[in-house]
Amino acid sequence: MAVGDFIKVDNTVTTAALANDLLSFVRVLRKVIEDAEKVKGIMDHMTTAQIETQFGVTGNGATVQTLVQGCRSAVRSASTLEIIDRLG
């Protein structure tokens, strides 16, 4: 990303009524990625039985792990990472 690629969101302008919503959206995206990385990282070092016990998903450990992995991949798309880099 070049230096000029950063997009400033000016939430001090009175006409920018939705600027805070945009900034909140970017913060939430960043948090989702952080949480997805954390949960996936923990699950990667557990057995299915441990996942079921520790995460409270009795009988569904493998399914939940697969869902977490898929969601993590989806939220780490190029567009998601770019909006965080450029606006966040």
C-alpha positions as CSV (number, residue, x, y, z in Angstrom):
1,M,0.0,0.0,0.0
2,A,1.4,3.4,-1.0
3,V,1.5,6.3,1.5
4,G,-1.3,8.1,-0.4
5,D,-3.6,5.1,-0.3
6,F,-4.8,5.8,3.3
7,I,-8.3,7.2,3.3
8,K,-9.0,9.6,6.1
9,V,-12.5,9.3,7.5
10,D,-13.3,12.8,9.0
11,N,-15.9,12.3,11.6
12,T,-15.6,15.9,12.8
13,V,-17.4,17.3,9.8
14,T,-21.1,18.0,10.7
15,T,-22.3,16.7,7.4
16,A,-20.5,13.3,7.9
17,A,-23.3,11.9,9.9
18,L,-22.4,8.3,9.1
19,A,-18.6,8.6,9.5
20,N,-18.7,7.0,12.9
21,D,-20.7,4.1,11.6
22,L,-18.0,3.4,8.9
23,L,-15.2,3.6,11.5
24,S,-17.1,1.3,13.8
25,F,-17.6,-1.2,10.9
26,V,-13.8,-1.2,10.4
27,R,-13.1,-1.7,14.1
28,V,-15.6,-4.6,14.2
29,L,-13.9,-6.2,11.1
30,R,-10.5,-5.9,12.8
31,K,-11.9,-7.5,16.0
32,V,-13.6,-10.4,14.0
33,I,-10.3,-11.2,12.3
34,E,-8.4,-11.1,15.7
35,D,-11.0,-13.4,17.3
36,A,-11.1,-15.8,14.3
37,E,-7.3,-16.1,14.4
38,K,-7.4,-16.7,18.2
39,V,-10.1,-19.4,18.1
40,K,-8.7,-21.1,15.1
41,G,-5.2,-21.1,16.7
42,I,-6.5,-22.7,19.8
43,M,-8.6,-25.3,17.9
44,D,-5.5,-26.2,15.8
45,H,-3.9,-27.6,18.9
46,M,-6.8,-29.6,20.2
47,T,-8.5,-32.9,19.4
48,T,-12.1,-33.0,18.4
49,A,-13.0,-34.2,21.9
50,Q,-11.1,-31.3,23.5
51,I,-12.9,-28.8,21.2
52,E,-16.3,-30.3,22.2
53,T,-15.5,-30.1,25.9
54,Q,-13.7,-26.7,26.0
55,F,-16.0,-24.9,23.6
56,G,-19.2,-26.5,24.8
57,V,-20.2,-28.1,21.4
58,T,-20.7,-31.7,22.5
59,G,-21.0,-34.0,19.5
60,N,-20.1,-31.2,17.0
61,G,-16.4,-30.5,17.5
62,A,-15.3,-31.4,13.9
63,T,-18.2,-29.4,12.4
64,V,-17.6,-26.3,14.5
65,Q,-13.8,-26.5,13.7
66,T,-14.6,-26.6,10.0
67,L,-17.0,-23.7,10.3
68,V,-14.5,-21.6,12.2
69,Q,-11.8,-22.4,9.6
70,G,-14.2,-21.4,6.7
71,C,-15.3,-18.2,8.4
72,R,-11.7,-17.2,9.2
73,S,-10.7,-17.7,5.5
74,A,-13.8,-15.7,4.4
75,V,-13.1,-12.7,6.7
76,R,-9.4,-12.6,5.6
77,S,-10.3,-11.8,2.0
78,A,-8.4,-9.2,0.2
79,S,-11.2,-6.6,0.4
80,T,-11.5,-7.0,4.1
81,L,-7.8,-6.6,4.7
82,E,-7.7,-3.6,2.3
83,I,-10.5,-1.7,4.0
84,I,-8.8,-2.2,7.4
85,D,-5.5,-1.0,5.9
86,R,-6.9,2.0,4.1
87,L,-9.5,3.2,6.6
88,G,-8.4,1.8,9.9
